[in-house]
Amino acid sequence: MLFLTLFRAAPYSLKVIRLFFASSCLALISGCATDVVSRTEHSEVLSSLRALRAENARLEARLEKLEAQQLLATTRAAQVKTTNNQSAPAMTGRFTSSAPTTSAAPAPITKATTSADALPPLAVVKLKPRRENAPKLPTVVEVSEPPETISNTGPSDDNGEADDPNEPSAASLAENQFERGLEMMKTGNSTAGITQLDQFATDWPRHPKADNALYFAGLALMAQKDFQPASERFERVAAQYPAGDAVLDSMLKLADCRLKLNRASEARATWQKIVSTFPGTSAAAQAQARLSNSAAKLLGEPNPAAP
């Protein structure tokens, strides 16, 4: 509008008008550019100011937190020191003979520490052990002689003379005595064989074959229908040699002898003892079968599983 007014007011040349118009455009462009630059700088200054305010707030919050932690650590150290001062007289009175108690002074707090890093001071107490004599233990032990049945493992001479090196050893004498008893039974002389085996078991009660000697003597007596003496031999095997290799067979034969002597209840008790004491063995299976057979006979029913 300003240009149109000037153009109408005075007749200027076209060249002057063009020059004036160019100058006006240049001034207008310069003014617009200056305004854009000023707005950009203003925005940057505002952003920097906001960032500084946020950083300042963060630093103030951290400073308050560190001051609170330092106050807490100082309070705890003071409480621990007061507790140690109160307990020190009691410990000194209790351990009068011990070395003087020393406590380490807490290190001065030079910087803010967290509650996990704050450690209470430790008191060092040196104790002196009491010197007392060891209790007396009884060392007097009564010595008793072993029973005769254990000390005498075989026949011996009472004259105290030394054995002749040319004479056979005790083991060979015992073995010969046992073999002679078996040989007598094999040749039909059962009575002499029984006597020989009984004498062997009496002379050598701790020999590994003593239980076998009694067992074979009991078998020979059963063959002669002497069930009472036979049961006595089998009872000796079960009583004197419970860990021997002839105990199971002897208990089975003992039950048979008692059954022959019309002592059925004692025979069943023997079979039940075999089943309960030696489960899983062939002797236990035989005893169980005989128990079933005996129960079937009492009920008057046949037992097909009986041997």
Secondary structure, DSSP 8 states (H G I E B T S, - for coil): -HHHHHHHHS---HHHHHHHHHHHHHHHHHHHHHHHHHHHHHHHHHHHHHHHHHHHHHHHHHHHHHHHHHHHHHHHHHHHHHHHHHHHHHHHHH-TTS---EE-------S---TTT-----EE-----------------------HHHH--S---SS-----TTS--HHHHHHHHHHHHHHHHHTT-HHHHHHHHHHHHHH-TTSTTHHHHHHHHHHHHHHTT-HHHHHHHHHHHHHH-TTSTTHHHHHHHHHHHHHHTT-HHHHHHHHHHHHHHSTTSHHHHHHHHHHHHHHHHHHT---TT--
